[in-house]
Amino acid sequence: MNRLLTAFACFTVLLPAGVTAQTVAPRDVAAALASPTRAPANRARDRYRHPAETLAFFGVKPTQTVVEFLPAGGWYTEILAPLVKGRGHYIALVPTAQAERTRIGFAQKAAAYGMTEVATIDFKTGLSTIPAGSADVLLTFRNVHNLLMQDDPAVPSRVFKAFYAALKPGGVLGVVDHRLPEDMDTAREKTSGYIKRSTIVRLAQEAGFTLAAESRVNANPRDTHDHPEGVWTLPPTYRLKDVDRAKYAAIGESDRLTLRFVKGR
């Protein structure tokens, strides 16, 4: 059984009654993962981030309109944009201040990415330039904790409502983020980079989403969630530099939640 099929075996048992797993062609994702345009340093992190299994869980298809919120360094963009190139549509959703830099970066990779779009969101109002009800899938990888760390406590709610507005009825919101155990102090969400499952579920449900499924494909039982510099203590950041580096390398990247939400039809 290959890794992608193994992933289906791992997460389908977690689906609530009446919900079925969406499928993605393993060949399409495998081709995107194997693309020579991916940075070698990014490819080396596949073992921590399980991109094939994660995208299968979210049901991403090459013909869809896929929105990636805050792509930052573009780790997943290197997979998503080539995956939908010529068949679907890739949109990066970023704050206005980041838009031009993101466009320039994408233009430099046009041969690999094809036609891409950069849409903007205003954290102060929640308004987005993505037409309402136009996206099939909206994905956010390790970004919800950043919303909680904003000075304005209303930002996370505004952004999740913008996610809901952007998606078509039945559209999928896929969330991956650093897991803070439910029995740990919630105040750590503001400083550690870790976030509780209950916090993400609350934000999504308040915006109108339904939790459809969750997976442990990105879980890491070696992570103790209590590092001196939060998630940034671990690879790839290593904020402590050489202090206990071997210890943190042995842990690997953080323990992560992987949640799939659906917009009502």
TORMAR-748940 format. One record per residue (C-alpha): residue in one letter; x, y, z. Coordinates in steps of 0.25 Angstrom, whole numbers, plus 5000, padded with zeros to 4 digits. Layout:
N
AXYZ/...
//
This chain:
265
M500050005000/N500650134996/R500750255005/L499550335000/L498650205001/T499150185015/A498750335018/F497350305014/A497350185023/C497750265035/F496750385033/T495550325028/V495250255041/L495150395047/L494050445038/P492650475045/A491550385041/G491050425027/V492250495023/T493150435012/A494650465009/Q494850544996/T495850484986/V497050544979/A497750474968/P499050424974/R499750434961/D499550584960/V500050614974/A501250524972/A501650594960/A501550734967/L502350674978/A503450624969/S503550754961/P504950794959/T504550934962/R504350904977/A505450954986/P506250834991/A506150895005/N504650895004/R504650754998/A505450705010/R504250755019/D503250665013/R503450555024/Y502950655034/R501850725026/H501250605019/P500750685007/A500250574999/E499450515010/T498950655015/L498450705001/A497750574999/F497050595013/F496650735009/G496150674995/V496950774987/K496750744972/P497550804960/T496250864954/Q495850944966/T496051094970/V496951074982/V497251194991/E498451195000/F498451285012/L499751355015/P500751265007/A501951335013/G503151265008/G502351184998/W502551045003/Y501250994999/T501151094988/E502251014981/I501250894981/L499950954979/A500151054968/P500750944959/L499650844963/V498550934957/K499351004946/G498651004933/R497350934939/G496951004952/H497351144958/Y498251174969/I498051294978/A498951354989/L498151425000/V499051535007/P498951665014/T499051785004/A500451825009/Q500951685005/A500251684991/E501251744982/R502451664988/T501651534986/R501251574972/I502751594969/G503151464975/F502051384967/A502451454954/Q503851404956/K503351264956/A502351284945/A502951164937/A502651064948/Y501351134954/G500651174941/M499551284943/T499351314958/E498551424965/V498851504978/A497651554985/T497651634998/I496951645011/D496851755021/F497051705035/K496351835041/T495051805033/G495151665028/L494851705014/S495451625003/T495651644988/I495251494985/P493851494979/A492851434989/G492551294987/S493651274976/A494651174983/D494551024984/V495651004995/L496351105004/L497551055011/T498351115023/F499651055027/R500151095041/N499551235041/V498351235050/H499251255062/N499851375055/L498451435055/L498251415070/M499551485072/Q499051615066/D498851735075/D497351735071/P496651615077/A495551625066/V496451595055/P496351445055/S494851455055/R494851555043/V495751465035/F494951335037/K493751405033/A494451455020/F494851305018/Y493451265019/A492951375009/A494051334999/L493651194998/K492551134989/P491451054996/G492050925000/G493450984999/V494550935008/L495351005018/G496650935021/V497450965034/V498750915039/D499350985051/H500250955063/R499450875074/L499350935088/P498850825097/E497450855103/D497950845117/M499050955115/D498851105118/T498151165107/A498951295109/R500051225102/E499351235089/K499851385089/T501251355091/S501651205087/G501151185073/Y500351075078/I498751075077/K497650995083/R496750905074/S495550965082/T496051105078/I496051075063/V494751005064/R494051115071/L494551215061/A494151135049/Q492751105055/E492551245058/A492751285044/G491751175039/F492651055036/T492350915040/L493550825045/A493450705035/A494750625038/E496050625045/S497350555043/R498550525051/V499450515039/N500250635044/A500350595058/N501650585065/P501550505079/R503050545082/D502650695083/T502450735098/H501850875094/D502650945105/H503950995098/P504651125102/E504351195089/G503051125086/V502951055073/W504151135067/T505051055077/L504850935067/P505250915053/P505350985043/T505451115051/Y506451065063/R506251205070/L507251155081/K508251135069/D509251025075/V508651015089/D508150875090/R508050865075/A508150715074/K507050705084/Y506050785076/A506550725063/A506150585069/I504750645072/G504550695058/E503550795054/S502350825063/D501150745066/R500050795057/L498550795056/T497950765042/L496450805041/R495550805030/F494250895030/V493150905020/K492251025017/G490850995017/R490050975004/
//
